[in-house]
Amino acid sequence: MGSTEYSIRIPNDMLIDEARGKEGQHGFGIYLKDTAKQLYGRNGFIEIEPGRPIGGNEDDDNDEYVETVSSTMLNKTVQWKIRKMTDGGYKGYYYAAAQKGKLSFTAQAPTKSGLDSMITIVSTLHSQ
């Protein structure tokens, strides 16, 4: 992924896009290649450099808490806090956030099964 020490495996129908935040954050978005489906499809985000998150609302207490799930990333177990968004353009979407050291991860999808799929994709992150 860019000039970082990390790689990820994504399905053929997805792409990865590099992002930079105003505070120097370095991140990578994972999206569907079909732009017509991007807005309402599933997506993920991996942020490598610390700072205010580039995108996401993982601390929005107005969202409905659903559950916590775990996945293995970089040979460690991480906990994903899953919420169902209750406000804005993504109302009804499932949103998950996790953190491991300086890395933060998000995933979102219109269905719980789609969210589970995105968590699995993001969890393929590994060091080169």
VENJONOR-V188202 format. One line per field, one symbol per residue. ss: DSSP state (H for helix, E for strand, L for the rest). phi: phi as a letter, one per 30 degrees, with the letter a starting at -180 (. if undefined). psi: psi as a letter, one per 30 degrees, with the letter a starting at -180 (. if undefined). A space follows every 50 residues. Layout:
# VENJONOR-V188202
ss->???
phi->???
psi->???
This chain:
# VENJONOR-V188202
ss->LLLLLEELLLLLLEEEEEEELLLLLEEEEEEELLHHHHLLLLEEEEELLL LLLLLLLLLLLLLEEEEEEEEEELLEEEEEEEEELLLHHHLLLEEEEEEE LLEEEEEEELLHHHHHHHHHHHLLLEEL
phi->.hcddcbbcbddcbbbbdbbcdcidbbbccbdddddcedcccababcccd kdedbjbdcddddddcabbcbcbhibdcccccbcdcbidcejdcbbbbbb hdcbbbbaadbddddeddddddddebdd
psi->jbglglllkllfgllkkkkklfggkklkkklkejfffeegakllkkkekl akkellhfgjffljkelklllkkhglklkkjklkkflafgkflkkkklkj bfkkklkllfleeeeeeeeeeeffklk.
